[in-house]
Amino acid sequence: MSSSRRYTLTISCPDRAGIIAAVSGFIAEHGGFIVEASYHTEVEAQRFFMRQEIRADSLPFEAEEFSRRFVSLAEKFAMNWQLADSAQKKRLIVLVSKQDHCLNDLLHRWRSGELLVDIPCVISNHEDLRSYVEWHGIPFIHIDMQTDKLAAFEQIAALFEQHRGDTMVLARFMQILPPTLCQRFPGRIINIHHSFLPSFVGAKPYHQAYQRGVKLIGATCHYVTDELDAGPIIEQDTMRIDHSDTVEDLVRYGRDIERTVLSRGLRYHVEDRVLVCGNKTIVFR
């Protein structure tokens, strides 16, 4: 096994004494070499969160055997846990409409190897970006959403499962997902919203911000739930504006923020650095 290959163990459980010692002891008992470790306790929820990266070649067995042996310890502490293998790239299904700035950024990072994922297909409700996506060697699937939106979303869900998607990325996909789809893939749909949530939810947030006369605009990367633009926040950023900026200026500035916020949030998710606690997230950067 390559020394760069890692197993990432993430854990959420009721807070109590001895969790770190028990997990670290289990790994050490099998010769495991921990290369990164992060811990956090949510005091109000009395819940403990842990992320550990383990060098794969330091263990005498593969991830499947690690998981089998870890079960009894996980049950003792009532853990919600998972073990990810860096050798298995996450599979992203990207959804877009007409705006291409977030898609451009993601595909650049993917081609350059900065974003270590597989992208089996890009789905869109418009044909505008077909040639650009296909130039990257990625299948482009157009779905008509004009006649029957529910059927269209069923087709999207079927394609996501058919392509064995791990995460659905809404890269400025200008459609509201139905609650049934959100509930079907909890914690697996990521959106970039062009405002500093919870301010200015819904459509045309830059216009809302301009009318309100704000001095900061921003963007938010968050998990999608059945409540519009209210899912757990993964990453955010802002920039200062002033009275001389027009709506068009805000939109132009915002594109830069959206690109970087989505890429950072998506990287945290892909690297298993995000753990959800209610409607909040713990992000181990």
Secondary structure as UniProt FT lines:
FT   TURN            3..4
FT   STRAND          6..14
FT   TURN            17..18
FT   HELIX           19..29
FT   TURN            30..31
FT   STRAND          33..42
FT   TURN            43..46
FT   STRAND          47..55
FT   HELIX           56..58
FT   HELIX           63..76
FT   TURN            77..78
FT   STRAND          80..85
FT   TURN            86..87
FT   STRAND          90..96
FT   HELIX           101..112
FT   STRAND          117..124
FT   TURN            128..129
FT   HELIX           130..135
FT   TURN            136..137
FT   STRAND          140..142
FT   HELIX           149..162
FT   TURN            163..164
FT   STRAND          167..170
FT   HELIX           179..184
FT   TURN            186..187
FT   STRAND          189..193
FT   TURN            197..198
FT   HELIX           205..212
FT   STRAND          216..223
FT   TURN            228..229
FT   STRAND          233..240
FT   TURN            243..244
FT   HELIX           247..270
FT   TURN            271..272
FT   STRAND          274..277
FT   TURN            278..279
FT   STRAND          280..283
//
